[in-house]
């Protein structure tokens, strides 16, 4: 239950290798008056790639928020998951 959530999992990177530590990344969760479960943006992200993935999500927020006053929560809830992923991918290419 967080604006950006990380759910630990094991990720299979190679059919012959043991699974490695990873995470499912969610956005838009909250509590209290903003109570909601986060929506999954990325699944099975290898742990070493998580910091960069979260950074790209935050860069997309800063580049595309409606105004300086728009919170990350409002931004994440305003966009569909595919739009959030597309914005993050554009940040990766920049």
PDB file as gemmi writes it, atoms N, CA and C in Angstrom:
CRYST1    1.000    1.000    1.000  90.00  90.00  90.00 P 1                      
ATOM      1  N   UNK A   1       0.834  -1.185   0.000  1.00  0.00           N  
ATOM      2  CA  UNK A   1       0.000   0.000   0.000  1.00  0.00           C  
ATOM      3  C   UNK A   1       0.870   1.236   0.000  1.00  0.00           C  
ATOM      4  N   UNK A   2       1.378   1.591  -1.147  1.00  0.00           N  
ATOM      5  CA  UNK A   2       2.289   2.705  -1.242  1.00  0.00           C  
ATOM      6  C   UNK A   2       2.162   3.330  -2.611  1.00  0.00           C  
ATOM      7  N   UNK A   3       2.589   4.579  -2.714  1.00  0.00           N  
ATOM      8  CA  UNK A   3       2.563   5.232  -4.015  1.00  0.00           C  
ATOM      9  C   UNK A   3       3.407   4.469  -5.018  1.00  0.00           C  
ATOM     10  N   UNK A   4       4.554   3.962  -4.561  1.00  0.00           N  
ATOM     11  CA  UNK A   4       5.363   3.025  -5.345  1.00  0.00           C  
ATOM     12  C   UNK A   4       5.611   1.830  -4.440  1.00  0.00           C  
ATOM     13  N   UNK A   5       5.167   0.676  -4.868  1.00  0.00           N  
ATOM     14  CA  UNK A   5       5.305  -0.522  -4.049  1.00  0.00           C  
ATOM     15  C   UNK A   5       6.210  -1.548  -4.702  1.00  0.00           C  
ATOM     16  N   UNK A   6       6.912  -2.303  -3.862  1.00  0.00           N  
ATOM     17  CA  UNK A   6       7.781  -3.376  -4.329  1.00  0.00           C  
ATOM     18  C   UNK A   6       7.360  -4.668  -3.649  1.00  0.00           C  
ATOM     19  N   UNK A   7       6.971  -5.638  -4.439  1.00  0.00           N  
ATOM     20  CA  UNK A   7       6.577  -6.943  -3.924  1.00  0.00           C  
ATOM     21  C   UNK A   7       7.669  -7.939  -4.301  1.00  0.00           C  
ATOM     22  N   UNK A   8       8.344  -8.494  -3.297  1.00  0.00           N  
ATOM     23  CA  UNK A   8       9.457  -9.413  -3.539  1.00  0.00           C  
ATOM     24  C   UNK A   8       8.978 -10.683  -4.230  1.00  0.00           C  
ATOM     25  N   UNK A   9       9.816 -11.194  -5.126  1.00  0.00           N  
ATOM     26  CA  UNK A   9       9.506 -12.428  -5.843  1.00  0.00           C  
ATOM     27  C   UNK A   9      10.810 -13.062  -6.309  1.00  0.00           C  
ATOM     28  N   UNK A  10      10.716 -14.207  -6.881  1.00  0.00           N  
ATOM     29  CA  UNK A  10      11.858 -14.849  -7.534  1.00  0.00           C  
ATOM     30  C   UNK A  10      11.647 -14.738  -9.034  1.00  0.00           C  
ATOM     31  N   UNK A  11      12.708 -14.401  -9.750  1.00  0.00           N  
ATOM     32  CA  UNK A  11      12.628 -14.192 -11.191  1.00  0.00           C  
ATOM     33  C   UNK A  11      13.489 -15.226 -11.898  1.00  0.00           C  
ATOM     34  N   UNK A  12      12.906 -15.885 -12.861  1.00  0.00           N  
ATOM     35  CA  UNK A  12      13.622 -16.880 -13.655  1.00  0.00           C  
ATOM     36  C   UNK A  12      14.252 -16.150 -14.836  1.00  0.00           C  
ATOM     37  N   UNK A  13      15.574 -15.992 -14.835  1.00  0.00           N  
ATOM     38  CA  UNK A  13      16.262 -15.267 -15.904  1.00  0.00           C  
ATOM     39  C   UNK A  13      16.748 -16.177 -17.020  1.00  0.00           C  
ATOM     40  N   UNK A  14      16.890 -17.444 -16.707  1.00  0.00           N  
ATOM     41  CA  UNK A  14      17.388 -18.418 -17.675  1.00  0.00           C  
ATOM     42  C   UNK A  14      16.771 -19.767 -17.315  1.00  0.00           C  
ATOM     43  N   UNK A  15      16.373 -20.518 -18.305  1.00  0.00           N  
ATOM     44  CA  UNK A  15      15.712 -21.803 -18.063  1.00  0.00           C  
ATOM     45  C   UNK A  15      16.578 -22.762 -17.259  1.00  0.00           C  
ATOM     46  N   UNK A  16      17.893 -22.642 -17.386  1.00  0.00           N  
ATOM     47  CA  UNK A  16      18.803 -23.557 -16.704  1.00  0.00           C  
ATOM     48  C   UNK A  16      19.337 -23.017 -15.384  1.00  0.00           C  
ATOM     49  N   UNK A  17      19.082 -21.746 -15.082  1.00  0.00           N  
ATOM     50  CA  UNK A  17      19.637 -21.122 -13.881  1.00  0.00           C  
ATOM     51  C   UNK A  17      18.598 -21.116 -12.752  1.00  0.00           C  
ATOM     52  N   UNK A  18      19.098 -20.980 -11.539  1.00  0.00           N  
ATOM     53  CA  UNK A  18      18.206 -20.821 -10.395  1.00  0.00           C  
ATOM     54  C   UNK A  18      17.550 -19.448 -10.452  1.00  0.00           C  
ATOM     55  N   UNK A  19      16.345 -19.324  -9.921  1.00  0.00           N  
ATOM     56  CA  UNK A  19      15.705 -18.003  -9.876  1.00  0.00           C  
ATOM     57  C   UNK A  19      16.527 -17.040  -9.026  1.00  0.00           C  
ATOM     58  N   UNK A  20      16.420 -15.752  -9.356  1.00  0.00           N  
ATOM     59  CA  UNK A  20      17.130 -14.708  -8.619  1.00  0.00           C  
ATOM     60  C   UNK A  20      16.120 -13.789  -7.941  1.00  0.00           C  
ATOM     61  N   UNK A  21      16.622 -12.977  -7.008  1.00  0.00           N  
ATOM     62  CA  UNK A  21      15.767 -12.032  -6.309  1.00  0.00           C  
ATOM     63  C   UNK A  21      15.218 -10.998  -7.287  1.00  0.00           C  
ATOM     64  N   UNK A  22      13.949 -10.687  -7.131  1.00  0.00           N  
ATOM     65  CA  UNK A  22      13.323  -9.696  -7.998  1.00  0.00           C  
ATOM     66  C   UNK A  22      12.111  -9.086  -7.329  1.00  0.00           C  
ATOM     67  N   UNK A  23      11.421  -8.246  -8.078  1.00  0.00           N  
ATOM     68  CA  UNK A  23      10.263  -7.531  -7.540  1.00  0.00           C  
ATOM     69  C   UNK A  23       9.226  -7.292  -8.627  1.00  0.00           C  
ATOM     70  N   UNK A  24       7.975  -7.198  -8.191  1.00  0.00           N  
ATOM     71  CA  UNK A  24       6.892  -6.657  -9.008  1.00  0.00           C  
ATOM     72  C   UNK A  24       6.771  -5.213  -8.523  1.00  0.00           C  
ATOM     73  N   UNK A  25       6.641  -4.260  -9.438  1.00  0.00           N  
ATOM     74  CA  UNK A  25       6.562  -2.845  -9.077  1.00  0.00           C  
ATOM     75  C   UNK A  25       5.145  -2.346  -9.314  1.00  0.00           C  
ATOM     76  N   UNK A  26       4.563  -1.739  -8.285  1.00  0.00           N  
ATOM     77  CA  UNK A  26       3.212  -1.198  -8.373  1.00  0.00           C  
ATOM     78  C   UNK A  26       3.241   0.312  -8.135  1.00  0.00           C  
ATOM     79  N   UNK A  27       2.216   0.995  -8.621  1.00  0.00           N  
ATOM     80  CA  UNK A  27       2.080   2.441  -8.391  1.00  0.00           C  
ATOM     81  C   UNK A  27       0.628   2.754  -8.051  1.00  0.00           C  
ATOM     82  N   UNK A  28       0.452   3.868  -7.360  1.00  0.00           N  
ATOM     83  CA  UNK A  28      -0.892   4.374  -7.105  1.00  0.00           C  
ATOM     84  C   UNK A  28      -1.582   3.852  -5.871  1.00  0.00           C  
ATOM     85  N   UNK A  29      -0.869   3.141  -5.013  1.00  0.00           N  
ATOM     86  CA  UNK A  29      -1.475   2.656  -3.776  1.00  0.00           C  
ATOM     87  C   UNK A  29      -1.536   3.774  -2.744  1.00  0.00           C  
ATOM     88  N   UNK A  30      -2.349   3.587  -1.740  1.00  0.00           N  
ATOM     89  CA  UNK A  30      -2.446   4.598  -0.702  1.00  0.00           C  
ATOM     90  C   UNK A  30      -3.169   4.055   0.515  1.00  0.00           C  
ATOM     91  N   UNK A  31      -3.284   4.892   1.527  1.00  0.00           N  
ATOM     92  CA  UNK A  31      -3.996   4.510   2.750  1.00  0.00           C  
ATOM     93  C   UNK A  31      -4.762   5.720   3.250  1.00  0.00           C  
ATOM     94  N   UNK A  32      -5.537   5.528   4.298  1.00  0.00           N  
ATOM     95  CA  UNK A  32      -6.358   6.615   4.832  1.00  0.00           C  
ATOM     96  C   UNK A  32      -7.376   7.063   3.797  1.00  0.00           C  
ATOM     97  N   UNK A  33      -7.537   8.369   3.617  1.00  0.00           N  
ATOM     98  CA  UNK A  33      -8.534   8.850   2.652  1.00  0.00           C  
ATOM     99  C   UNK A  33      -8.183   8.493   1.204  1.00  0.00           C  
ATOM    100  N   UNK A  34      -6.930   8.141   0.937  1.00  0.00           N  
ATOM    101  CA  UNK A  34      -6.495   7.748  -0.401  1.00  0.00           C  
ATOM    102  C   UNK A  34      -6.334   6.232  -0.534  1.00  0.00           C  
ATOM    103  N   UNK A  35      -7.011   5.477   0.323  1.00  0.00           N  
ATOM    104  CA  UNK A  35      -6.838   4.023   0.359  1.00  0.00           C  
ATOM    105  C   UNK A  35      -7.119   3.378  -0.998  1.00  0.00           C  
ATOM    106  N   UNK A  36      -6.168   2.587  -1.441  1.00  0.00           N  
ATOM    107  CA  UNK A  36      -6.295   1.819  -2.686  1.00  0.00           C  
ATOM    108  C   UNK A  36      -5.096   0.900  -2.797  1.00  0.00           C  
ATOM    109  N   UNK A  37      -5.277  -0.183  -3.530  1.00  0.00           N  
ATOM    110  CA  UNK A  37      -4.156  -1.054  -3.856  1.00  0.00           C  
ATOM    111  C   UNK A  37      -3.437  -0.472  -5.059  1.00  0.00           C  
ATOM    112  N   UNK A  38      -2.128  -0.621  -5.087  1.00  0.00           N  
ATOM    113  CA  UNK A  38      -1.362  -0.174  -6.240  1.00  0.00           C  
ATOM    114  C   UNK A  38      -1.633  -1.055  -7.444  1.00  0.00           C  
ATOM    115  N   UNK A  39      -1.408  -0.500  -8.612  1.00  0.00           N  
ATOM    116  CA  UNK A  39      -1.558  -1.249  -9.864  1.00  0.00           C  
ATOM    117  C   UNK A  39      -0.172  -1.674 -10.347  1.00  0.00           C  
ATOM    118  N   UNK A  40      -0.069  -2.893 -10.810  1.00  0.00           N  
ATOM    119  CA  UNK A  40       1.223  -3.413 -11.254  1.00  0.00           C  
ATOM    120  C   UNK A  40       1.655  -2.756 -12.562  1.00  0.00           C  
ATOM    121  N   UNK A  41       2.842  -2.158 -12.526  1.00  0.00           N  
ATOM    122  CA  UNK A  41       3.416  -1.545 -13.719  1.00  0.00           C  
ATOM    123  C   UNK A  41       4.432  -2.499 -14.347  1.00  0.00           C  
ATOM    124  N   UNK A  42       5.271  -3.085 -13.518  1.00  0.00           N  
ATOM    125  CA  UNK A  42       6.294  -4.018 -13.996  1.00  0.00           C  
ATOM    126  C   UNK A  42       6.254  -5.286 -13.159  1.00  0.00           C  
ATOM    127  N   UNK A  43       6.477  -6.408 -13.833  1.00  0.00           N  
ATOM    128  CA  UNK A  43       6.465  -7.719 -13.170  1.00  0.00           C  
ATOM    129  C   UNK A  43       7.828  -8.381 -13.390  1.00  0.00           C  
ATOM    130  N   UNK A  44       8.279  -9.078 -12.370  1.00  0.00           N  
ATOM    131  CA  UNK A  44       9.518  -9.861 -12.480  1.00  0.00           C  
ATOM    132  C   UNK A  44      10.736  -9.020 -12.878  1.00  0.00           C  
ATOM    133  N   UNK A  45      10.947  -7.933 -12.171  1.00  0.00           N  
ATOM    134  CA  UNK A  45      12.114  -7.080 -12.397  1.00  0.00           C  
ATOM    135  C   UNK A  45      13.247  -7.607 -11.511  1.00  0.00           C  
ATOM    136  N   UNK A  46      14.365  -7.943 -12.114  1.00  0.00           N  
ATOM    137  CA  UNK A  46      15.533  -8.418 -11.366  1.00  0.00           C  
ATOM    138  C   UNK A  46      15.953  -7.323 -10.384  1.00  0.00           C  
ATOM    139  N   UNK A  47      16.307  -7.706  -9.165  1.00  0.00           N  
ATOM    140  CA  UNK A  47      16.586  -6.760  -8.082  1.00  0.00           C  
ATOM    141  C   UNK A  47      17.570  -5.664  -8.487  1.00  0.00           C  
ATOM    142  N   UNK A  48      18.628  -6.007  -9.198  1.00  0.00           N  
ATOM    143  CA  UNK A  48      19.633  -4.995  -9.549  1.00  0.00           C  
ATOM    144  C   UNK A  48      19.095  -3.964 -10.536  1.00  0.00           C  
ATOM    145  N   UNK A  49      17.968  -4.247 -11.208  1.00  0.00           N  
ATOM    146  CA  UNK A  49      17.371  -3.314 -12.166  1.00  0.00           C  
ATOM    147  C   UNK A  49      16.285  -2.439 -11.529  1.00  0.00           C  
ATOM    148  N   UNK A  50      15.890  -2.749 -10.301  1.00  0.00           N  
ATOM    149  CA  UNK A  50      14.797  -2.021  -9.646  1.00  0.00           C  
ATOM    150  C   UNK A  50      15.119  -0.540  -9.418  1.00  0.00           C  
ATOM    151  N   UNK A  51      16.293  -0.183  -8.891  1.00  0.00           N  
ATOM    152  CA  UNK A  51      16.552   1.249  -8.682  1.00  0.00           C  
ATOM    153  C   UNK A  51      16.416   2.066  -9.972  1.00  0.00           C  
ATOM    154  N   UNK A  52      16.954   1.571 -11.058  1.00  0.00           N  
ATOM    155  CA  UNK A  52      16.861   2.291 -12.345  1.00  0.00           C  
ATOM    156  C   UNK A  52      15.413   2.357 -12.820  1.00  0.00           C  
ATOM    157  N   UNK A  53      14.660   1.300 -12.653  1.00  0.00           N  
ATOM    158  CA  UNK A  53      13.260   1.289 -13.071  1.00  0.00           C  
ATOM    159  C   UNK A  53      12.447   2.311 -12.284  1.00  0.00           C  
ATOM    160  N   UNK A  54      12.646   2.362 -10.977  1.00  0.00           N  
ATOM    161  CA  UNK A  54      11.947   3.345 -10.145  1.00  0.00           C  
ATOM    162  C   UNK A  54      12.387   4.756 -10.536  1.00  0.00           C  
ATOM    163  N   UNK A  55      13.668   4.933 -10.802  1.00  0.00           N  
ATOM    164  CA  UNK A  55      14.161   6.248 -11.234  1.00  0.00           C  
ATOM    165  C   UNK A  55      13.451   6.695 -12.514  1.00  0.00           C  
ATOM    166  N   UNK A  56      13.271   5.797 -13.464  1.00  0.00           N  
ATOM    167  CA  UNK A  56      12.604   6.146 -14.721  1.00  0.00           C  
ATOM    168  C   UNK A  56      11.136   6.506 -14.496  1.00  0.00           C  
ATOM    169  N   UNK A  57      10.488   5.807 -13.589  1.00  0.00           N  
ATOM    170  CA  UNK A  57       9.096   6.132 -13.251  1.00  0.00           C  
ATOM    171  C   UNK A  57       9.025   7.543 -12.675  1.00  0.00           C  
ATOM    172  N   UNK A  58       9.938   7.860 -11.779  1.00  0.00           N  
ATOM    173  CA  UNK A  58       9.947   9.186 -11.161  1.00  0.00           C  
ATOM    174  C   UNK A  58      10.325  10.278 -12.166  1.00  0.00           C  
ATOM    175  N   UNK A  59      11.238   9.994 -13.074  1.00  0.00           N  
ATOM    176  CA  UNK A  59      11.584  10.965 -14.112  1.00  0.00           C  
ATOM    177  C   UNK A  59      10.385  11.218 -15.023  1.00  0.00           C  
ATOM    178  N   UNK A  60       9.633  10.157 -15.335  1.00  0.00           N  
ATOM    179  CA  UNK A  60       8.423  10.315 -16.151  1.00  0.00           C  
ATOM    180  C   UNK A  60       7.419  11.211 -15.430  1.00  0.00           C  
ATOM    181  N   UNK A  61       7.285  11.017 -14.138  1.00  0.00           N  
ATOM    182  CA  UNK A  61       6.398  11.867 -13.338  1.00  0.00           C  
ATOM    183  C   UNK A  61       6.829  13.326 -13.423  1.00  0.00           C  
ATOM    184  N   UNK A  62       8.094  13.595 -13.191  1.00  0.00           N  
ATOM    185  CA  UNK A  62       8.584  14.982 -13.210  1.00  0.00           C  
ATOM    186  C   UNK A  62       8.413  15.618 -14.588  1.00  0.00           C  
ATOM    187  N   UNK A  63       8.584  14.845 -15.634  1.00  0.00           N  
ATOM    188  CA  UNK A  63       8.488  15.378 -16.996  1.00  0.00           C  
ATOM    189  C   UNK A  63       7.046  15.555 -17.469  1.00  0.00           C  
ATOM    190  N   UNK A  64       6.108  14.791 -16.923  1.00  0.00           N  
ATOM    191  CA  UNK A  64       4.758  14.757 -17.483  1.00  0.00           C  
ATOM    192  C   UNK A  64       3.639  15.083 -16.496  1.00  0.00           C  
ATOM    193  N   UNK A  65       3.974  15.509 -15.292  1.00  0.00           N  
ATOM    194  CA  UNK A  65       2.914  15.837 -14.339  1.00  0.00           C  
ATOM    195  C   UNK A  65       2.127  17.048 -14.854  1.00  0.00           C  
ATOM    196  N   UNK A  66       0.877  17.121 -14.420  1.00  0.00           N  
ATOM    197  CA  UNK A  66      -0.002  18.179 -14.888  1.00  0.00           C  
ATOM    198  C   UNK A  66       0.418  19.557 -14.435  1.00  0.00           C  
ATOM    199  N   UNK A  67       1.017  19.643 -13.263  1.00  0.00           N  
ATOM    200  CA  UNK A  67       1.517  20.902 -12.710  1.00  0.00           C  
ATOM    201  C   UNK A  67       2.526  20.565 -11.621  1.00  0.00           C  
ATOM    202  N   UNK A  68       3.206  21.575 -11.136  1.00  0.00           N  
ATOM    203  CA  UNK A  68       4.165  21.338 -10.053  1.00  0.00           C  
ATOM    204  C   UNK A  68       3.462  20.857  -8.794  1.00  0.00           C  
ATOM    205  N   UNK A  69       2.176  21.147  -8.664  1.00  0.00           N  
ATOM    206  CA  UNK A  69       1.422  20.755  -7.475  1.00  0.00           C  
ATOM    207  C   UNK A  69       0.857  19.329  -7.559  1.00  0.00           C  
ATOM    208  N   UNK A  70       0.882  18.725  -8.748  1.00  0.00           N  
ATOM    209  CA  UNK A  70       0.319  17.375  -8.873  1.00  0.00           C  
ATOM    210  C   UNK A  70       1.208  16.374  -8.146  1.00  0.00           C  
ATOM    211  N   UNK A  71       0.631  15.646  -7.217  1.00  0.00           N  
ATOM    212  CA  UNK A  71       1.380  14.635  -6.473  1.00  0.00           C  
ATOM    213  C   UNK A  71       1.658  13.420  -7.354  1.00  0.00           C  
ATOM    214  N   UNK A  72       2.633  12.622  -6.931  1.00  0.00           N  
ATOM    215  CA  UNK A  72       2.900  11.387  -7.672  1.00  0.00           C  
ATOM    216  C   UNK A  72       1.662  10.498  -7.661  1.00  0.00           C  
ATOM    217  N   UNK A  73       0.981  10.431  -6.530  1.00  0.00           N  
ATOM    218  CA  UNK A  73      -0.218   9.597  -6.424  1.00  0.00           C  
ATOM    219  C   UNK A  73      -1.260  10.024  -7.450  1.00  0.00           C  
ATOM    220  N   UNK A  74      -1.532  11.305  -7.545  1.00  0.00           N  
ATOM    221  CA  UNK A  74      -2.519  11.802  -8.515  1.00  0.00           C  
ATOM    222  C   UNK A  74      -2.066  11.495  -9.940  1.00  0.00           C  
ATOM    223  N   UNK A  75      -0.791  11.695 -10.209  1.00  0.00           N  
ATOM    224  CA  UNK A  75      -0.229  11.414 -11.530  1.00  0.00           C  
ATOM    225  C   UNK A  75      -0.407   9.932 -11.884  1.00  0.00           C  
ATOM    226  N   UNK A  76      -0.021   9.056 -10.963  1.00  0.00           N  
ATOM    227  CA  UNK A  76      -0.094   7.613 -11.216  1.00  0.00           C  
ATOM    228  C   UNK A  76      -1.535   7.160 -11.440  1.00  0.00           C  
ATOM    229  N   UNK A  77      -2.449   7.729 -10.700  1.00  0.00           N  
ATOM    230  CA  UNK A  77      -3.859   7.339 -10.844  1.00  0.00           C  
ATOM    231  C   UNK A  77      -4.508   7.940 -12.091  1.00  0.00           C  
ATOM    232  N   UNK A  78      -3.964   9.019 -12.582  1.00  0.00           N  
ATOM    233  CA  UNK A  78      -4.535   9.701 -13.750  1.00  0.00           C  
ATOM    234  C   UNK A  78      -4.225   8.969 -15.058  1.00  0.00           C  
ATOM    235  N   UNK A  79      -3.141   8.201 -15.067  1.00  0.00           N  
ATOM    236  CA  UNK A  79      -2.700   7.538 -16.303  1.00  0.00           C  
ATOM    237  C   UNK A  79      -2.943   6.032 -16.257  1.00  0.00           C  
ATOM    238  N   UNK A  80      -3.226   5.476 -17.419  1.00  0.00           N  
ATOM    239  CA  UNK A  80      -3.307   4.024 -17.571  1.00  0.00           C  
ATOM    240  C   UNK A  80      -1.899   3.444 -17.454  1.00  0.00           C  
ATOM    241  N   UNK A  81      -1.822   2.189 -17.090  1.00  0.00           N  
ATOM    242  CA  UNK A  81      -0.524   1.520 -16.901  1.00  0.00           C  
ATOM    243  C   UNK A  81       0.330   1.584 -18.166  1.00  0.00           C  
ATOM    244  N   UNK A  82      -0.255   1.326 -19.305  1.00  0.00           N  
ATOM    245  CA  UNK A  82       0.532   1.348 -20.545  1.00  0.00           C  
ATOM    246  C   UNK A  82       1.102   2.737 -20.819  1.00  0.00           C  
ATOM    247  N   UNK A  83       0.360   3.780 -20.482  1.00  0.00           N  
ATOM    248  CA  UNK A  83       0.864   5.148 -20.666  1.00  0.00           C  
ATOM    249  C   UNK A  83       2.027   5.416 -19.712  1.00  0.00           C  
ATOM    250  N   UNK A  84       1.927   4.943 -18.478  1.00  0.00           N  
ATOM    251  CA  UNK A  84       3.019   5.115 -17.512  1.00  0.00           C  
ATOM    252  C   UNK A  84       4.276   4.406 -17.994  1.00  0.00           C  
ATOM    253  N   UNK A  85       4.111   3.187 -18.492  1.00  0.00           N  
ATOM    254  CA  UNK A  85       5.259   2.433 -18.992  1.00  0.00           C  
ATOM    255  C   UNK A  85       5.891   3.132 -20.208  1.00  0.00           C  
ATOM    256  N   UNK A  86       5.055   3.653 -21.096  1.00  0.00           N  
ATOM    257  CA  UNK A  86       5.562   4.343 -22.286  1.00  0.00           C  
ATOM    258  C   UNK A  86       6.354   5.583 -21.879  1.00  0.00           C  
ATOM    259  N   UNK A  87       5.856   6.339 -20.911  1.00  0.00           N  
ATOM    260  CA  UNK A  87       6.573   7.530 -20.459  1.00  0.00           C  
ATOM    261  C   UNK A  87       7.920   7.147 -19.845  1.00  0.00           C  
ATOM    262  N   UNK A  88       7.944   6.073 -19.043  1.00  0.00           N  
ATOM    263  CA  UNK A  88       9.188   5.627 -18.422  1.00  0.00           C  
ATOM    264  C   UNK A  88      10.178   5.160 -19.495  1.00  0.00           C  
ATOM    265  N   UNK A  89       9.685   4.474 -20.514  1.00  0.00           N  
ATOM    266  CA  UNK A  89      10.561   4.010 -21.594  1.00  0.00           C  
ATOM    267  C   UNK A  89      11.136   5.181 -22.387  1.00  0.00           C  
ATOM    268  N   UNK A  90      10.352   6.242 -22.572  1.00  0.00           N  
ATOM    269  CA  UNK A  90      10.876   7.439 -23.249  1.00  0.00           C  
ATOM    270  C   UNK A  90      11.993   8.073 -22.410  1.00  0.00           C  
ATOM    271  N   UNK A  91      11.843   8.050 -21.097  1.00  0.00           N  
ATOM    272  CA  UNK A  91      12.886   8.592 -20.216  1.00  0.00           C  
ATOM    273  C   UNK A  91      14.161   7.758 -20.330  1.00  0.00           C  
ATOM    274  N   UNK A  92      14.010   6.449 -20.498  1.00  0.00           N  
ATOM    275  CA  UNK A  92      15.184   5.562 -20.638  1.00  0.00           C  
ATOM    276  C   UNK A  92      15.940   5.873 -21.924  1.00  0.00           C  
ATOM    277  N   UNK A  93      15.208   6.263 -22.949  1.00  0.00           N  
ATOM    278  CA  UNK A  93      15.830   6.549 -24.233  1.00  0.00           C  
ATOM    279  C   UNK A  93      16.452   7.947 -24.293  1.00  0.00           C  
ATOM    280  N   UNK A  94      16.050   8.797 -23.350  1.00  0.00           N  
ATOM    281  CA  UNK A  94      16.547  10.197 -23.368  1.00  0.00           C  
ATOM    282  C   UNK A  94      17.976  10.299 -22.890  1.00  0.00           C  
TER     283      UNK A  94                                                      
END                                                                             
